[in-house]
């Protein structure tokens, strides 16, 4: 067979002459076979790599250095296809390096399934044990080697060394002794090794805060990650890329979706307890400055962080990957469909991401997660090779984190299909990879053999590290001036170096397009750490037409020019004598928007997951911007970016292990605070006329701050810890204390004071009074008890009833909606859950495509649940749920993503769509049809002939701007509005096409895959013309805000996506001049619209996950809007009928109920005076407004009557009004009643 290897022959002599080293049983040997079984007489491949030519198993093709697995001669003879070499040359890397037991890979994930026999078989001998917290094992016979703890003589201190120890028994009953047994037996509550972590015997659990990283919910992702990197060789199971490295499980979540601050704590722990590599295949809910500091701490201690690019076939920024100083990887594979040509091994996986900070691509099938595991093991090989090279005298010290990154990138095999994009699969082309670095494959496919060979030979690239600008930082040099490039360049292993700094247009410029800012110059000998270059506005060249055309041809989304403002800065370092190159890059955005306020975007550090609210906290008549971040800070800002007095306010500190070296030395200074992902609720809780801010954190605590940012006693209050404790959790109870959905405010108990309603990750809905007391009847366990039964009432632990097949979801991650849906005079609570049940999906398919998809077997359809809860909870006669609830809500694919892609993550929305004074409910699951429900939980549109609910349309007509149909609501939340001013209510929501769903399954670029913004007529259930409308990206956890931003004066649907834009579409799908707005970030927070500068016009306020705050001016007049923020109003009711609250505008909608009134209105020309004698009650919604300061305005039929502030006098619990003189009548053309004041008692 024609065999080609990518091993550089120049390094073979140095490799074969390396001295012998102590090894675990899987010994590095130059006579090991390659994937073709050569050379003759070689040591066979591990038994996990069996497989004949053309039918290679996973490990064989991924690890191969030859074309043994390739049967296509076209591929075998193509340089672009790397001559058919299928994998990463791992098997021949093992000729030189198989890893060292002192190289510890810390896997940050969901923990370890101690009870899984397969996991134990692959990893039992591989777990790192902390000598400082364990007694020496009692050996059956004295050890023969130098280590008195190595009872079995395998060269390492590991679990088998305790096999003969009479103290050690199988405590967890899994049939073998394992690290959990040692944890149970030897934990004594003493920090024996004084590292700040008590009894850290075998890793740590930061998710639950203990020393046992047990995956008790049996998710398994962390166990799979550990096997990918470190599974034992020749045991017939999995096979890690670093068979002799150790693994240290660091649990940071109950799945790969985790809190970034727990990840940050895990990184600190890993570095301070001796880990050599940090492995993270996470997609965190959030991002914080703490996490960046933790990664920088690892970098400073030469611990590389191998990061996942995530799994959504997208360019959006999934943290922790986009942090500075990570090595971000994605996945390449075969196509996976028989007969597709070419039969390549270099297809970009469907379930992987790409982008400006991608380092390398990794051969893998299970998405970016597997790529992270396999490359983390290769990082372990590189670190091991560095330590071995020191022992052999080829290096004087181990590798730095930057050098490890340079070794990865500079030894990768370049992937270039720029002119070979055709594939024989419908509507599919290759992504536009190119020679050199590109956003789809980075520097190319990892070559493990090249990497370890160069390190062992002492061939280490110089260091290039850029620390400023930030990744994906939006800049405007014309307004803000020079771009200062900071970082470090060095070549400590050479006699000297030169460096240059360049800039070019686009995300993947070609070599001819770079402009030198600092050219290669005089040789340097000492490192430079600081300013590397200053880029003037004149050096930021406008793109040429050819550059624009080429860049547009490379776009993964051909209908969205999301890359049009992208520039790249590159730092290159060349050592002397010039045979080694180091490089770092930075993607930035250069954009000038005349509507953007001066001083913005403002970087706030932590993310913008908490949607902003606009409220007049300081009583100056101008709206202030209020939001939380994952730094644990709640901000209140003026329009110039300055903080209001007393703000920001902090939530409680995290329980850090302050004895850990990072904290004890001040490298990372405590305190660090719990993340605030939930959007704040704002209202006057205690009736003092001033607004209060309610915030919820990821630790399950609820806070109330006054208008000056001071905590109000007795807050914070907490959810019940028993409901999310270790004893409450298993595979059917994946609960947690976190509050991700927004708190809401309403008067549940009829005492005329606002209560706080929260839906928790522990599967309960809570309600507290303004005094911090739980309301009677709460909390309410929210679960379908016809499917699940309580088996432990202390922890509200559940089990499925006989015959029920639930999927994983248990949490509540959406926000409750509040409204009187049963029209009994009391508010109800509407909320969805993550529940998923294996049932016939409850929708009568409105398209043959949708029906066929549900029955195709490609996806796993299921039903979730949405609930309506009485205001008195479990104290309500007959139970907490309204009759007819819960309702079944269908989803197309169960367990799409943990938590954020399970069941219902879309917060319900309420509106009276048909004018009958009854509220309807708009809701949908993570991906499925959208529903409009009546007060009894049935479909507003009735049932189809199959008995299932009729739903909003999924088939678009010819007017849609997207070719991808059918379309399904997905991942975000919906909103109601009247877009035309004619009283016709529209429901609008994020959506995605069928092609977009398949794009995550199929490799490479699906040309018709599209994300959408949907808008339906609630009377007919059909789309508005031009909808569903194209959106460039997914809209995770966000949704529409609806307000006038174009000045027409009809409202626009204002919505951001993960793909860098905030759009504003009117009912016809048209955007105003100057829209969309570009941010270069991912929007999970809704925009807020209101007047924040007092000019009488609306501004649009938006936050990105990257931590950038934007404010744009508009020409639209301020005033009441349709749905101006997340959850509609300041109280977060999600109810179109509710007043919007004190936003700073002088007009606020409210309802006056006349208890006793006499009105006299003269006829004729003298009709300019209103005589009013009345006792009235003003419904809530204008909290904190004093008519004596603001006046009052009454809209009666077609006339407006202004009651000036000078006529009001405070009296008792209300005000007395005496007309100070004639007031001219102003016709407004509006009917109904509006108010700019709030009466806390009777008004006269």
Buried (B, 14 or more C-beta within 10 A) or exposed (E): EEBBBBBBEEBBEBBEEBEEBBBBEBBBBBEBBBBBBBEEEBEEBBEBBBBEBEEBBBBBBBBBBBBBBBEBEEBBEBEBBBBBBBBBBBBBBBBBBBBBBBBBBBBBBBBBBBBBEBBBBBBBBBBBBBBBBBBBBEBEEEBEEEBEBBBBEBBBBBBBBBBBBEEBEEBBEBEBBBBBBBBBBBBEEEBBBEBBBBBBBBBBBBBBEBBBBBBBBBBBBBBBBBBBBBBBBBBEBBBBBBBBBBBBBBBBBBBBBBBBBBBBBBBBBBBBBBBBBBBBBBBBBBBBBBBBBBBBBBBBBBBBBBBBBBBBBBBBBBBBBBBBBBBBBBBBBBBEEEEBEBBBBBBBBBBBBBBBBBBBBBBBBBBBBBBBBBBBBBBBBBBBBBBBBBBBEBBEEBBBBBBBBBBBBBBBBBBBBBEBBEBEBEBBBBBBBBEBBBBBBBBBBBBBBBBBBBBBBBBBBBBBBBBBBBBBBBBBBEEEEEBEBBBBBBBBBBEBBBBBBBBBBBBBBBEEBBBEBBEBEEBBEEBBEEEBBBBEBEBBEEBEEEBBEBBEEBBBBBBBBBBBBBBBBBBBBBBBEEEBBBBBBBBBBBBEBEBBBEBBBBBBBBBBBBBBBBBBBBBEBBBBBBBBBBBBBBBBBBBEBEEBEBBBBBBBEBEBBEBBBBBBEEBBEBEBBBBBBBBBBBBBBBBEBBBBBBBBBBBBBBBBBBBBBEBBEEBBBBBBEBBBBBEBBBBBBBBBBBBBBBBBBBBBBEEEBBBBBBBBBBBBBBBBBBEBEBBEBBBBBBBBBEBBEBEEEEBBBBBEEEEBEBBBBBBBBBBBBBBBBBEEEBBBBBBBBBBBBEBBBBBBBBBEBBBEBBEEEEBBBBBBBBBBBBBBBBBBEEBBBBEBBBBBBBBBBBBBBBBBBBBBBBBBBBBBBEEEEBBBBBBBBBBBBBBBBBBEBEBBBEEBEEEBBBBBBBBBEEEBBBBBBBBBBBBBBBBBBBBBEEEBBBBBBBBBBBBBBBBBBBBBBBBBBBBBBBBBBBBEBBBBBBBBBBBBBBBBBBBBBBBBBBBBEBBBBBBBBBBBBBBBBBBBBBBBEBBBBBBBBBBBBBBBBBBBBEEEBBBBBBBBBBBBBBBBBBBBEBBBBBBBBBBBBBBBBBBBBBBBBBBBBBBBBBBBEEEEEEEEBEEEEEEBBBEBEBBBBBBBBBBBBBBBEBBBBBBBEEBBBBBBBEBBEEEEEBBBBEBEEEBEBEEBEEEEBBBBBBBBBBBB
